[in-house]
Amino acid sequence: MISLAQRWGKGSISLLSISESEKISHGYLERIFSKLKKAQLVKSEKGASGGYELAKSPEEITILEIVNALEDGAPLLYCLDENGKVYCSSKCHCGVTSVLLKVREAVNTALKDIKLQNLI
């Protein structure tokens, strides 16, 4: 996403180019970009000069949107659902639920406040 943000307004870039410059497996990038496209954060152009570009400006994309797209909307803290219900493999009542809720809220707020533009 940073590579695309750096090229904002200059056209699309191929996954192969990103793969080579970032030293990331092309197959892995295909899976990532499939999720980003489904979340309407990127759009693709087909053809010889095709590739991917951001679907909206870097100032409009939050890091929370990116994380949610890549994590398929799964909660950041695996033992809490969106309503704060605890799902613990130990079926415990450890007393950290209220702390985890505060942590989740703080992380979500921070990620929502950071725009992709801030990373370039």
Phi and psi restraints in degrees (range 20) as a CNS / XPLOR table:
assign (resid 1 and name C) (resid 2 and name N)
       (resid 2 and name CA) (resid 2 and name C) 1.0 -65.8 20.0 2
assign (resid 2 and name N) (resid 2 and name CA)
       (resid 2 and name C) (resid 3 and name N) 1.0 -41.2 20.0 2
assign (resid 2 and name C) (resid 3 and name N)
       (resid 3 and name CA) (resid 3 and name C) 1.0 -58.5 20.0 2
assign (resid 3 and name N) (resid 3 and name CA)
       (resid 3 and name C) (resid 4 and name N) 1.0 -42.5 20.0 2
assign (resid 3 and name C) (resid 4 and name N)
       (resid 4 and name CA) (resid 4 and name C) 1.0 -69.0 20.0 2
assign (resid 4 and name N) (resid 4 and name CA)
       (resid 4 and name C) (resid 5 and name N) 1.0 -38.7 20.0 2
assign (resid 4 and name C) (resid 5 and name N)
       (resid 5 and name CA) (resid 5 and name C) 1.0 -64.6 20.0 2
assign (resid 5 and name N) (resid 5 and name CA)
       (resid 5 and name C) (resid 6 and name N) 1.0 -38.6 20.0 2
assign (resid 5 and name C) (resid 6 and name N)
       (resid 6 and name CA) (resid 6 and name C) 1.0 -65.1 20.0 2
assign (resid 6 and name N) (resid 6 and name CA)
       (resid 6 and name C) (resid 7 and name N) 1.0 -25.5 20.0 2
assign (resid 6 and name C) (resid 7 and name N)
       (resid 7 and name CA) (resid 7 and name C) 1.0 -99.9 20.0 2
assign (resid 7 and name N) (resid 7 and name CA)
       (resid 7 and name C) (resid 8 and name N) 1.0 9.2 20.0 2
assign (resid 7 and name C) (resid 8 and name N)
       (resid 8 and name CA) (resid 8 and name C) 1.0 -51.0 20.0 2
assign (resid 8 and name N) (resid 8 and name CA)
       (resid 8 and name C) (resid 9 and name N) 1.0 127.1 20.0 2
assign (resid 8 and name C) (resid 9 and name N)
       (resid 9 and name CA) (resid 9 and name C) 1.0 84.5 20.0 2
assign (resid 9 and name N) (resid 9 and name CA)
       (resid 9 and name C) (resid 10 and name N) 1.0 -0.1 20.0 2
assign (resid 9 and name C) (resid 10 and name N)
       (resid 10 and name CA) (resid 10 and name C) 1.0 -110.6 20.0 2
assign (resid 10 and name N) (resid 10 and name CA)
       (resid 10 and name C) (resid 11 and name N) 1.0 7.6 20.0 2
assign (resid 10 and name C) (resid 11 and name N)
       (resid 11 and name CA) (resid 11 and name C) 1.0 99.3 20.0 2
assign (resid 11 and name N) (resid 11 and name CA)
       (resid 11 and name C) (resid 12 and name N) 1.0 -179.3 20.0 2
assign (resid 11 and name C) (resid 12 and name N)
       (resid 12 and name CA) (resid 12 and name C) 1.0 -83.6 20.0 2
assign (resid 12 and name N) (resid 12 and name CA)
       (resid 12 and name C) (resid 13 and name N) 1.0 166.0 20.0 2
assign (resid 12 and name C) (resid 13 and name N)
       (resid 13 and name CA) (resid 13 and name C) 1.0 -134.2 20.0 2
assign (resid 13 and name N) (resid 13 and name CA)
       (resid 13 and name C) (resid 14 and name N) 1.0 143.6 20.0 2
assign (resid 13 and name C) (resid 14 and name N)
       (resid 14 and name CA) (resid 14 and name C) 1.0 -77.8 20.0 2
assign (resid 14 and name N) (resid 14 and name CA)
       (resid 14 and name C) (resid 15 and name N) 1.0 153.4 20.0 2
assign (resid 14 and name C) (resid 15 and name N)
       (resid 15 and name CA) (resid 15 and name C) 1.0 -63.5 20.0 2
assign (resid 15 and name N) (resid 15 and name CA)
       (resid 15 and name C) (resid 16 and name N) 1.0 -33.7 20.0 2
assign (resid 15 and name C) (resid 16 and name N)
       (resid 16 and name CA) (resid 16 and name C) 1.0 -61.4 20.0 2
assign (resid 16 and name N) (resid 16 and name CA)
       (resid 16 and name C) (resid 17 and name N) 1.0 -42.2 20.0 2
assign (resid 16 and name C) (resid 17 and name N)
       (resid 17 and name CA) (resid 17 and name C) 1.0 -62.3 20.0 2
assign (resid 17 and name N) (resid 17 and name CA)
       (resid 17 and name C) (resid 18 and name N) 1.0 -44.8 20.0 2
assign (resid 17 and name C) (resid 18 and name N)
       (resid 18 and name CA) (resid 18 and name C) 1.0 -64.1 20.0 2
assign (resid 18 and name N) (resid 18 and name CA)
       (resid 18 and name C) (resid 19 and name N) 1.0 -44.2 20.0 2
assign (resid 18 and name C) (resid 19 and name N)
       (resid 19 and name CA) (resid 19 and name C) 1.0 -56.5 20.0 2
assign (resid 19 and name N) (resid 19 and name CA)
       (resid 19 and name C) (resid 20 and name N) 1.0 -45.9 20.0 2
assign (resid 19 and name C) (resid 20 and name N)
       (resid 20 and name CA) (resid 20 and name C) 1.0 -69.9 20.0 2
assign (resid 20 and name N) (resid 20 and name CA)
       (resid 20 and name C) (resid 21 and name N) 1.0 -44.2 20.0 2
assign (resid 20 and name C) (resid 21 and name N)
       (resid 21 and name CA) (resid 21 and name C) 1.0 -71.5 20.0 2
assign (resid 21 and name N) (resid 21 and name CA)
       (resid 21 and name C) (resid 22 and name N) 1.0 -33.3 20.0 2
assign (resid 21 and name C) (resid 22 and name N)
       (resid 22 and name CA) (resid 22 and name C) 1.0 -97.0 20.0 2
assign (resid 22 and name N) (resid 22 and name CA)
       (resid 22 and name C) (resid 23 and name N) 1.0 -4.7 20.0 2
assign (resid 22 and name C) (resid 23 and name N)
       (resid 23 and name CA) (resid 23 and name C) 1.0 56.1 20.0 2
assign (resid 23 and name N) (resid 23 and name CA)
       (resid 23 and name C) (resid 24 and name N) 1.0 49.9 20.0 2
assign (resid 23 and name C) (resid 24 and name N)
       (resid 24 and name CA) (resid 24 and name C) 1.0 -120.0 20.0 2
assign (resid 24 and name N) (resid 24 and name CA)
       (resid 24 and name C) (resid 25 and name N) 1.0 139.3 20.0 2
assign (resid 24 and name C) (resid 25 and name N)
       (resid 25 and name CA) (resid 25 and name C) 1.0 -55.0 20.0 2
assign (resid 25 and name N) (resid 25 and name CA)
       (resid 25 and name C) (resid 26 and name N) 1.0 134.2 20.0 2
assign (resid 25 and name C) (resid 26 and name N)
       (resid 26 and name CA) (resid 26 and name C) 1.0 -60.5 20.0 2
assign (resid 26 and name N) (resid 26 and name CA)
       (resid 26 and name C) (resid 27 and name N) 1.0 -42.3 20.0 2
assign (resid 26 and name C) (resid 27 and name N)
       (resid 27 and name CA) (resid 27 and name C) 1.0 -61.8 20.0 2
assign (resid 27 and name N) (resid 27 and name CA)
       (resid 27 and name C) (resid 28 and name N) 1.0 -40.3 20.0 2
assign (resid 27 and name C) (resid 28 and name N)
       (resid 28 and name CA) (resid 28 and name C) 1.0 -65.1 20.0 2
assign (resid 28 and name N) (resid 28 and name CA)
       (resid 28 and name C) (resid 29 and name N) 1.0 -43.5 20.0 2
assign (resid 28 and name C) (resid 29 and name N)
       (resid 29 and name CA) (resid 29 and name C) 1.0 -61.4 20.0 2
assign (resid 29 and name N) (resid 29 and name CA)
       (resid 29 and name C) (resid 30 and name N) 1.0 -37.4 20.0 2
assign (resid 29 and name C) (resid 30 and name N)
       (resid 30 and name CA) (resid 30 and name C) 1.0 -59.7 20.0 2
assign (resid 30 and name N) (resid 30 and name CA)
       (resid 30 and name C) (resid 31 and name N) 1.0 -42.5 20.0 2
assign (resid 30 and name C) (resid 31 and name N)
       (resid 31 and name CA) (resid 31 and name C) 1.0 -66.4 20.0 2
assign (resid 31 and name N) (resid 31 and name CA)
       (resid 31 and name C) (resid 32 and name N) 1.0 -41.6 20.0 2
assign (resid 31 and name C) (resid 32 and name N)
       (resid 32 and name CA) (resid 32 and name C) 1.0 -62.8 20.0 2
assign (resid 32 and name N) (resid 32 and name CA)
       (resid 32 and name C) (resid 33 and name N) 1.0 -48.3 20.0 2
assign (resid 32 and name C) (resid 33 and name N)
       (resid 33 and name CA) (resid 33 and name C) 1.0 -69.4 20.0 2
assign (resid 33 and name N) (resid 33 and name CA)
       (resid 33 and name C) (resid 34 and name N) 1.0 -26.1 20.0 2
assign (resid 33 and name C) (resid 34 and name N)
       (resid 34 and name CA) (resid 34 and name C) 1.0 -62.3 20.0 2
assign (resid 34 and name N) (resid 34 and name CA)
       (resid 34 and name C) (resid 35 and name N) 1.0 -43.1 20.0 2
assign (resid 34 and name C) (resid 35 and name N)
       (resid 35 and name CA) (resid 35 and name C) 1.0 -68.0 20.0 2
assign (resid 35 and name N) (resid 35 and name CA)
       (resid 35 and name C) (resid 36 and name N) 1.0 -41.0 20.0 2
assign (resid 35 and name C) (resid 36 and name N)
       (resid 36 and name CA) (resid 36 and name C) 1.0 -65.9 20.0 2
assign (resid 36 and name N) (resid 36 and name CA)
       (resid 36 and name C) (resid 37 and name N) 1.0 -36.2 20.0 2
assign (resid 36 and name C) (resid 37 and name N)
       (resid 37 and name CA) (resid 37 and name C) 1.0 -69.4 20.0 2
assign (resid 37 and name N) (resid 37 and name CA)
       (resid 37 and name C) (resid 38 and name N) 1.0 -41.9 20.0 2
assign (resid 37 and name C) (resid 38 and name N)
       (resid 38 and name CA) (resid 38 and name C) 1.0 -60.5 20.0 2
assign (resid 38 and name N) (resid 38 and name CA)
       (resid 38 and name C) (resid 39 and name N) 1.0 -34.8 20.0 2
assign (resid 38 and name C) (resid 39 and name N)
       (resid 39 and name CA) (resid 39 and name C) 1.0 -83.1 20.0 2
assign (resid 39 and name N) (resid 39 and name CA)
       (resid 39 and name C) (resid 40 and name N) 1.0 2.7 20.0 2
assign (resid 39 and name C) (resid 40 and name N)
       (resid 40 and name CA) (resid 40 and name C) 1.0 60.6 20.0 2
assign (resid 40 and name N) (resid 40 and name CA)
       (resid 40 and name C) (resid 41 and name N) 1.0 34.6 20.0 2
assign (resid 40 and name C) (resid 41 and name N)
       (resid 41 and name CA) (resid 41 and name C) 1.0 -94.3 20.0 2
assign (resid 41 and name N) (resid 41 and name CA)
       (resid 41 and name C) (resid 42 and name N) 1.0 -24.5 20.0 2
assign (resid 41 and name C) (resid 42 and name N)
       (resid 42 and name CA) (resid 42 and name C) 1.0 -131.0 20.0 2
assign (resid 42 and name N) (resid 42 and name CA)
       (resid 42 and name C) (resid 43 and name N) 1.0 160.1 20.0 2
assign (resid 42 and name C) (resid 43 and name N)
       (resid 43 and name CA) (resid 43 and name C) 1.0 -132.2 20.0 2
assign (resid 43 and name N) (resid 43 and name CA)
       (resid 43 and name C) (resid 44 and name N) 1.0 154.6 20.0 2
assign (resid 43 and name C) (resid 44 and name N)
       (resid 44 and name CA) (resid 44 and name C) 1.0 -116.7 20.0 2
assign (resid 44 and name N) (resid 44 and name CA)
       (resid 44 and name C) (resid 45 and name N) 1.0 153.1 20.0 2
assign (resid 44 and name C) (resid 45 and name N)
       (resid 45 and name CA) (resid 45 and name C) 1.0 -122.0 20.0 2
assign (resid 45 and name N) (resid 45 and name CA)
       (resid 45 and name C) (resid 46 and name N) 1.0 130.7 20.0 2
assign (resid 45 and name C) (resid 46 and name N)
       (resid 46 and name CA) (resid 46 and name C) 1.0 -88.9 20.0 2
assign (resid 46 and name N) (resid 46 and name CA)
       (resid 46 and name C) (resid 47 and name N) 1.0 163.3 20.0 2
assign (resid 46 and name C) (resid 47 and name N)
       (resid 47 and name CA) (resid 47 and name C) 1.0 110.0 20.0 2
assign (resid 47 and name N) (resid 47 and name CA)
       (resid 47 and name C) (resid 48 and name N) 1.0 178.0 20.0 2
assign (resid 47 and name C) (resid 48 and name N)
       (resid 48 and name CA) (resid 48 and name C) 1.0 -60.6 20.0 2
assign (resid 48 and name N) (resid 48 and name CA)
       (resid 48 and name C) (resid 49 and name N) 1.0 -36.8 20.0 2
assign (resid 48 and name C) (resid 49 and name N)
       (resid 49 and name CA) (resid 49 and name C) 1.0 -100.9 20.0 2
assign (resid 49 and name N) (resid 49 and name CA)
       (resid 49 and name C) (resid 50 and name N) 1.0 17.6 20.0 2
assign (resid 49 and name C) (resid 50 and name N)
       (resid 50 and name CA) (resid 50 and name C) 1.0 -76.1 20.0 2
assign (resid 50 and name N) (resid 50 and name CA)
       (resid 50 and name C) (resid 51 and name N) 1.0 -179.3 20.0 2
assign (resid 50 and name C) (resid 51 and name N)
       (resid 51 and name CA) (resid 51 and name C) 1.0 159.9 20.0 2
assign (resid 51 and name N) (resid 51 and name CA)
       (resid 51 and name C) (resid 52 and name N) 1.0 -152.0 20.0 2
assign (resid 51 and name C) (resid 52 and name N)
       (resid 52 and name CA) (resid 52 and name C) 1.0 -121.3 20.0 2
assign (resid 52 and name N) (resid 52 and name CA)
       (resid 52 and name C) (resid 53 and name N) 1.0 151.6 20.0 2
assign (resid 52 and name C) (resid 53 and name N)
       (resid 53 and name CA) (resid 53 and name C) 1.0 -148.1 20.0 2
assign (resid 53 and name N) (resid 53 and name CA)
       (resid 53 and name C) (resid 54 and name N) 1.0 163.5 20.0 2
assign (resid 53 and name C) (resid 54 and name N)
       (resid 54 and name CA) (resid 54 and name C) 1.0 -64.3 20.0 2
assign (resid 54 and name N) (resid 54 and name CA)
       (resid 54 and name C) (resid 55 and name N) 1.0 144.3 20.0 2
assign (resid 54 and name C) (resid 55 and name N)
       (resid 55 and name CA) (resid 55 and name C) 1.0 -80.8 20.0 2
assign (resid 55 and name N) (resid 55 and name CA)
       (resid 55 and name C) (resid 56 and name N) 1.0 -18.5 20.0 2
assign (resid 55 and name C) (resid 56 and name N)
       (resid 56 and name CA) (resid 56 and name C) 1.0 -149.7 20.0 2
assign (resid 56 and name N) (resid 56 and name CA)
       (resid 56 and name C) (resid 57 and name N) 1.0 171.3 20.0 2
assign (resid 56 and name C) (resid 57 and name N)
       (resid 57 and name CA) (resid 57 and name C) 1.0 -65.9 20.0 2
assign (resid 57 and name N) (resid 57 and name CA)
       (resid 57 and name C) (resid 58 and name N) 1.0 154.9 20.0 2
assign (resid 57 and name C) (resid 58 and name N)
       (resid 58 and name CA) (resid 58 and name C) 1.0 -60.7 20.0 2
assign (resid 58 and name N) (resid 58 and name CA)
       (resid 58 and name C) (resid 59 and name N) 1.0 -24.3 20.0 2
assign (resid 58 and name C) (resid 59 and name N)
       (resid 59 and name CA) (resid 59 and name C) 1.0 -72.2 20.0 2
assign (resid 59 and name N) (resid 59 and name CA)
       (resid 59 and name C) (resid 60 and name N) 1.0 -18.9 20.0 2
assign (resid 59 and name C) (resid 60 and name N)
       (resid 60 and name CA) (resid 60 and name C) 1.0 -97.9 20.0 2
assign (resid 60 and name N) (resid 60 and name CA)
       (resid 60 and name C) (resid 61 and name N) 1.0 -11.7 20.0 2
assign (resid 60 and name C) (resid 61 and name N)
       (resid 61 and name CA) (resid 61 and name C) 1.0 -99.4 20.0 2
assign (resid 61 and name N) (resid 61 and name CA)
       (resid 61 and name C) (resid 62 and name N) 1.0 123.7 20.0 2
assign (resid 61 and name C) (resid 62 and name N)
       (resid 62 and name CA) (resid 62 and name C) 1.0 -93.9 20.0 2
assign (resid 62 and name N) (resid 62 and name CA)
       (resid 62 and name C) (resid 63 and name N) 1.0 155.9 20.0 2
assign (resid 62 and name C) (resid 63 and name N)
       (resid 63 and name CA) (resid 63 and name C) 1.0 -65.0 20.0 2
assign (resid 63 and name N) (resid 63 and name CA)
       (resid 63 and name C) (resid 64 and name N) 1.0 -32.3 20.0 2
assign (resid 63 and name C) (resid 64 and name N)
       (resid 64 and name CA) (resid 64 and name C) 1.0 -61.2 20.0 2
assign (resid 64 and name N) (resid 64 and name CA)
       (resid 64 and name C) (resid 65 and name N) 1.0 -40.2 20.0 2
assign (resid 64 and name C) (resid 65 and name N)
       (resid 65 and name CA) (resid 65 and name C) 1.0 -61.5 20.0 2
assign (resid 65 and name N) (resid 65 and name CA)
       (resid 65 and name C) (resid 66 and name N) 1.0 -41.7 20.0 2
assign (resid 65 and name C) (resid 66 and name N)
       (resid 66 and name CA) (resid 66 and name C) 1.0 -65.2 20.0 2
assign (resid 66 and name N) (resid 66 and name CA)
       (resid 66 and name C) (resid 67 and name N) 1.0 -48.2 20.0 2
assign (resid 66 and name C) (resid 67 and name N)
       (resid 67 and name CA) (resid 67 and name C) 1.0 -59.9 20.0 2
assign (resid 67 and name N) (resid 67 and name CA)
       (resid 67 and name C) (resid 68 and name N) 1.0 -46.0 20.0 2
assign (resid 67 and name C) (resid 68 and name N)
       (resid 68 and name CA) (resid 68 and name C) 1.0 -61.5 20.0 2
assign (resid 68 and name N) (resid 68 and name CA)
       (resid 68 and name C) (resid 69 and name N) 1.0 -39.0 20.0 2
assign (resid 68 and name C) (resid 69 and name N)
       (resid 69 and name CA) (resid 69 and name C) 1.0 -64.8 20.0 2
assign (resid 69 and name N) (resid 69 and name CA)
       (resid 69 and name C) (resid 70 and name N) 1.0 -43.5 20.0 2
assign (resid 69 and name C) (resid 70 and name N)
       (resid 70 and name CA) (resid 70 and name C) 1.0 -75.2 20.0 2
assign (resid 70 and name N) (resid 70 and name CA)
       (resid 70 and name C) (resid 71 and name N) 1.0 -26.7 20.0 2
assign (resid 70 and name C) (resid 71 and name N)
       (resid 71 and name CA) (resid 71 and name C) 1.0 -97.4 20.0 2
assign (resid 71 and name N) (resid 71 and name CA)
       (resid 71 and name C) (resid 72 and name N) 1.0 10.4 20.0 2
assign (resid 71 and name C) (resid 72 and name N)
       (resid 72 and name CA) (resid 72 and name C) 1.0 54.4 20.0 2
assign (resid 72 and name N) (resid 72 and name CA)
       (resid 72 and name C) (resid 73 and name N) 1.0 32.9 20.0 2
assign (resid 72 and name C) (resid 73 and name N)
       (resid 73 and name CA) (resid 73 and name C) 1.0 77.5 20.0 2
assign (resid 73 and name N) (resid 73 and name CA)
       (resid 73 and name C) (resid 74 and name N) 1.0 5.2 20.0 2
assign (resid 73 and name C) (resid 74 and name N)
       (resid 74 and name CA) (resid 74 and name C) 1.0 -65.4 20.0 2
assign (resid 74 and name N) (resid 74 and name CA)
       (resid 74 and name C) (resid 75 and name N) 1.0 144.5 20.0 2
assign (resid 74 and name C) (resid 75 and name N)
       (resid 75 and name CA) (resid 75 and name C) 1.0 -62.4 20.0 2
assign (resid 75 and name N) (resid 75 and name CA)
       (resid 75 and name C) (resid 76 and name N) 1.0 146.7 20.0 2
assign (resid 75 and name C) (resid 76 and name N)
       (resid 76 and name CA) (resid 76 and name C) 1.0 -64.7 20.0 2
assign (resid 76 and name N) (resid 76 and name CA)
       (resid 76 and name C) (resid 77 and name N) 1.0 -33.0 20.0 2
assign (resid 76 and name C) (resid 77 and name N)
       (resid 77 and name CA) (resid 77 and name C) 1.0 -105.6 20.0 2
assign (resid 77 and name N) (resid 77 and name CA)
       (resid 77 and name C) (resid 78 and name N) 1.0 109.0 20.0 2
assign (resid 77 and name C) (resid 78 and name N)
       (resid 78 and name CA) (resid 78 and name C) 1.0 -60.2 20.0 2
assign (resid 78 and name N) (resid 78 and name CA)
       (resid 78 and name C) (resid 79 and name N) 1.0 -22.9 20.0 2
assign (resid 78 and name C) (resid 79 and name N)
       (resid 79 and name CA) (resid 79 and name C) 1.0 -91.2 20.0 2
assign (resid 79 and name N) (resid 79 and name CA)
       (resid 79 and name C) (resid 80 and name N) 1.0 1.5 20.0 2
assign (resid 79 and name C) (resid 80 and name N)
       (resid 80 and name CA) (resid 80 and name C) 1.0 -123.3 20.0 2
assign (resid 80 and name N) (resid 80 and name CA)
       (resid 80 and name C) (resid 81 and name N) 1.0 134.8 20.0 2
assign (resid 80 and name C) (resid 81 and name N)
       (resid 81 and name CA) (resid 81 and name C) 1.0 -87.8 20.0 2
assign (resid 81 and name N) (resid 81 and name CA)
       (resid 81 and name C) (resid 82 and name N) 1.0 -177.7 20.0 2
assign (resid 81 and name C) (resid 82 and name N)
       (resid 82 and name CA) (resid 82 and name C) 1.0 -64.2 20.0 2
assign (resid 82 and name N) (resid 82 and name CA)
       (resid 82 and name C) (resid 83 and name N) 1.0 -21.0 20.0 2
assign (resid 82 and name C) (resid 83 and name N)
       (resid 83 and name CA) (resid 83 and name C) 1.0 -95.1 20.0 2
assign (resid 83 and name N) (resid 83 and name CA)
       (resid 83 and name C) (resid 84 and name N) 1.0 2.6 20.0 2
assign (resid 83 and name C) (resid 84 and name N)
       (resid 84 and name CA) (resid 84 and name C) 1.0 87.8 20.0 2
assign (resid 84 and name N) (resid 84 and name CA)
       (resid 84 and name C) (resid 85 and name N) 1.0 6.5 20.0 2
assign (resid 84 and name C) (resid 85 and name N)
       (resid 85 and name CA) (resid 85 and name C) 1.0 -72.1 20.0 2
assign (resid 85 and name N) (resid 85 and name CA)
       (resid 85 and name C) (resid 86 and name N) 1.0 135.2 20.0 2
assign (resid 85 and name C) (resid 86 and name N)
       (resid 86 and name CA) (resid 86 and name C) 1.0 -86.0 20.0 2
assign (resid 86 and name N) (resid 86 and name CA)
       (resid 86 and name C) (resid 87 and name N) 1.0 131.3 20.0 2
assign (resid 86 and name C) (resid 87 and name N)
       (resid 87 and name CA) (resid 87 and name C) 1.0 -123.6 20.0 2
assign (resid 87 and name N) (resid 87 and name CA)
       (resid 87 and name C) (resid 88 and name N) 1.0 92.2 20.0 2
assign (resid 87 and name C) (resid 88 and name N)
       (resid 88 and name CA) (resid 88 and name C) 1.0 -114.6 20.0 2
assign (resid 88 and name N) (resid 88 and name CA)
       (resid 88 and name C) (resid 89 and name N) 1.0 136.4 20.0 2
assign (resid 88 and name C) (resid 89 and name N)
       (resid 89 and name CA) (resid 89 and name C) 1.0 -64.2 20.0 2
assign (resid 89 and name N) (resid 89 and name CA)
       (resid 89 and name C) (resid 90 and name N) 1.0 -23.2 20.0 2
assign (resid 89 and name C) (resid 90 and name N)
       (resid 90 and name CA) (resid 90 and name C) 1.0 -88.9 20.0 2
assign (resid 90 and name N) (resid 90 and name CA)
       (resid 90 and name C) (resid 91 and name N) 1.0 -4.5 20.0 2
assign (resid 90 and name C) (resid 91 and name N)
       (resid 91 and name CA) (resid 91 and name C) 1.0 52.4 20.0 2
assign (resid 91 and name N) (resid 91 and name CA)
       (resid 91 and name C) (resid 92 and name N) 1.0 38.2 20.0 2
assign (resid 91 and name C) (resid 92 and name N)
       (resid 92 and name CA) (resid 92 and name C) 1.0 -89.1 20.0 2
assign (resid 92 and name N) (resid 92 and name CA)
       (resid 92 and name C) (resid 93 and name N) 1.0 167.7 20.0 2
assign (resid 92 and name C) (resid 93 and name N)
       (resid 93 and name CA) (resid 93 and name C) 1.0 -125.1 20.0 2
assign (resid 93 and name N) (resid 93 and name CA)
       (resid 93 and name C) (resid 94 and name N) 1.0 69.1 20.0 2
assign (resid 93 and name C) (resid 94 and name N)
       (resid 94 and name CA) (resid 94 and name C) 1.0 -80.2 20.0 2
assign (resid 94 and name N) (resid 94 and name CA)
       (resid 94 and name C) (resid 95 and name N) 1.0 -7.9 20.0 2
assign (resid 94 and name C) (resid 95 and name N)
       (resid 95 and name CA) (resid 95 and name C) 1.0 84.9 20.0 2
assign (resid 95 and name N) (resid 95 and name CA)
       (resid 95 and name C) (resid 96 and name N) 1.0 1.9 20.0 2
assign (resid 95 and name C) (resid 96 and name N)
       (resid 96 and name CA) (resid 96 and name C) 1.0 -94.7 20.0 2
assign (resid 96 and name N) (resid 96 and name CA)
       (resid 96 and name C) (resid 97 and name N) 1.0 1.2 20.0 2
assign (resid 96 and name C) (resid 97 and name N)
       (resid 97 and name CA) (resid 97 and name C) 1.0 -55.5 20.0 2
assign (resid 97 and name N) (resid 97 and name CA)
       (resid 97 and name C) (resid 98 and name N) 1.0 -47.3 20.0 2
assign (resid 97 and name C) (resid 98 and name N)
       (resid 98 and name CA) (resid 98 and name C) 1.0 -64.7 20.0 2
assign (resid 98 and name N) (resid 98 and name CA)
       (resid 98 and name C) (resid 99 and name N) 1.0 -35.6 20.0 2
assign (resid 98 and name C) (resid 99 and name N)
       (resid 99 and name CA) (resid 99 and name C) 1.0 -68.6 20.0 2
assign (resid 99 and name N) (resid 99 and name CA)
       (resid 99 and name C) (resid 100 and name N) 1.0 -44.5 20.0 2
assign (resid 99 and name C) (resid 100 and name N)
       (resid 100 and name CA) (resid 100 and name C) 1.0 -63.1 20.0 2
assign (resid 100 and name N) (resid 100 and name CA)
       (resid 100 and name C) (resid 101 and name N) 1.0 -36.9 20.0 2
assign (resid 100 and name C) (resid 101 and name N)
       (resid 101 and name CA) (resid 101 and name C) 1.0 -61.9 20.0 2
assign (resid 101 and name N) (resid 101 and name CA)
       (resid 101 and name C) (resid 102 and name N) 1.0 -42.7 20.0 2
assign (resid 101 and name C) (resid 102 and name N)
       (resid 102 and name CA) (resid 102 and name C) 1.0 -65.1 20.0 2
assign (resid 102 and name N) (resid 102 and name CA)
       (resid 102 and name C) (resid 103 and name N) 1.0 -41.1 20.0 2
assign (resid 102 and name C) (resid 103 and name N)
       (resid 103 and name CA) (resid 103 and name C) 1.0 -63.2 20.0 2
assign (resid 103 and name N) (resid 103 and name CA)
       (resid 103 and name C) (resid 104 and name N) 1.0 -46.0 20.0 2
assign (resid 103 and name C) (resid 104 and name N)
       (resid 104 and name CA) (resid 104 and name C) 1.0 -60.6 20.0 2
assign (resid 104 and name N) (resid 104 and name CA)
       (resid 104 and name C) (resid 105 and name N) 1.0 -44.2 20.0 2
assign (resid 104 and name C) (resid 105 and name N)
       (resid 105 and name CA) (resid 105 and name C) 1.0 -62.4 20.0 2
assign (resid 105 and name N) (resid 105 and name CA)
       (resid 105 and name C) (resid 106 and name N) 1.0 -42.3 20.0 2
assign (resid 105 and name C) (resid 106 and name N)
       (resid 106 and name CA) (resid 106 and name C) 1.0 -65.9 20.0 2
assign (resid 106 and name N) (resid 106 and name CA)
       (resid 106 and name C) (resid 107 and name N) 1.0 -42.8 20.0 2
assign (resid 106 and name C) (resid 107 and name N)
       (resid 107 and name CA) (resid 107 and name C) 1.0 -64.8 20.0 2
assign (resid 107 and name N) (resid 107 and name CA)
       (resid 107 and name C) (resid 108 and name N) 1.0 -47.8 20.0 2
assign (resid 107 and name C) (resid 108 and name N)
       (resid 108 and name CA) (resid 108 and name C) 1.0 -60.2 20.0 2
assign (resid 108 and name N) (resid 108 and name CA)
       (resid 108 and name C) (resid 109 and name N) 1.0 -42.5 20.0 2
assign (resid 108 and name C) (resid 109 and name N)
       (resid 109 and name CA) (resid 109 and name C) 1.0 -63.6 20.0 2
assign (resid 109 and name N) (resid 109 and name CA)
       (resid 109 and name C) (resid 110 and name N) 1.0 -45.0 20.0 2
assign (resid 109 and name C) (resid 110 and name N)
       (resid 110 and name CA) (resid 110 and name C) 1.0 -62.9 20.0 2
assign (resid 110 and name N) (resid 110 and name CA)
       (resid 110 and name C) (resid 111 and name N) 1.0 -45.4 20.0 2
assign (resid 110 and name C) (resid 111 and name N)
       (resid 111 and name CA) (resid 111 and name C) 1.0 -67.4 20.0 2
assign (resid 111 and name N) (resid 111 and name CA)
       (resid 111 and name C) (resid 112 and name N) 1.0 -31.2 20.0 2
assign (resid 111 and name C) (resid 112 and name N)
       (resid 112 and name CA) (resid 112 and name C) 1.0 -72.1 20.0 2
assign (resid 112 and name N) (resid 112 and name CA)
       (resid 112 and name C) (resid 113 and name N) 1.0 -30.5 20.0 2
assign (resid 112 and name C) (resid 113 and name N)
       (resid 113 and name CA) (resid 113 and name C) 1.0 -81.3 20.0 2
assign (resid 113 and name N) (resid 113 and name CA)
       (resid 113 and name C) (resid 114 and name N) 1.0 -18.0 20.0 2
assign (resid 113 and name C) (resid 114 and name N)
       (resid 114 and name CA) (resid 114 and name C) 1.0 -92.6 20.0 2
assign (resid 114 and name N) (resid 114 and name CA)
       (resid 114 and name C) (resid 115 and name N) 1.0 124.7 20.0 2
assign (resid 114 and name C) (resid 115 and name N)
       (resid 115 and name CA) (resid 115 and name C) 1.0 -97.1 20.0 2
assign (resid 115 and name N) (resid 115 and name CA)
       (resid 115 and name C) (resid 116 and name N) 1.0 154.2 20.0 2
assign (resid 115 and name C) (resid 116 and name N)
       (resid 116 and name CA) (resid 116 and name C) 1.0 -54.6 20.0 2
assign (resid 116 and name N) (resid 116 and name CA)
       (resid 116 and name C) (resid 117 and name N) 1.0 -36.5 20.0 2
assign (resid 116 and name C) (resid 117 and name N)
       (resid 117 and name CA) (resid 117 and name C) 1.0 -55.4 20.0 2
assign (resid 117 and name N) (resid 117 and name CA)
       (resid 117 and name C) (resid 118 and name N) 1.0 -32.2 20.0 2
assign (resid 117 and name C) (resid 118 and name N)
       (resid 118 and name CA) (resid 118 and name C) 1.0 -67.9 20.0 2
assign (resid 118 and name N) (resid 118 and name CA)
       (resid 118 and name C) (resid 119 and name N) 1.0 -15.8 20.0 2
assign (resid 118 and name C) (resid 119 and name N)
       (resid 119 and name CA) (resid 119 and name C) 1.0 -95.9 20.0 2
assign (resid 119 and name N) (resid 119 and name CA)
       (resid 119 and name C) (resid 120 and name N) 1.0 -2.5 20.0 2
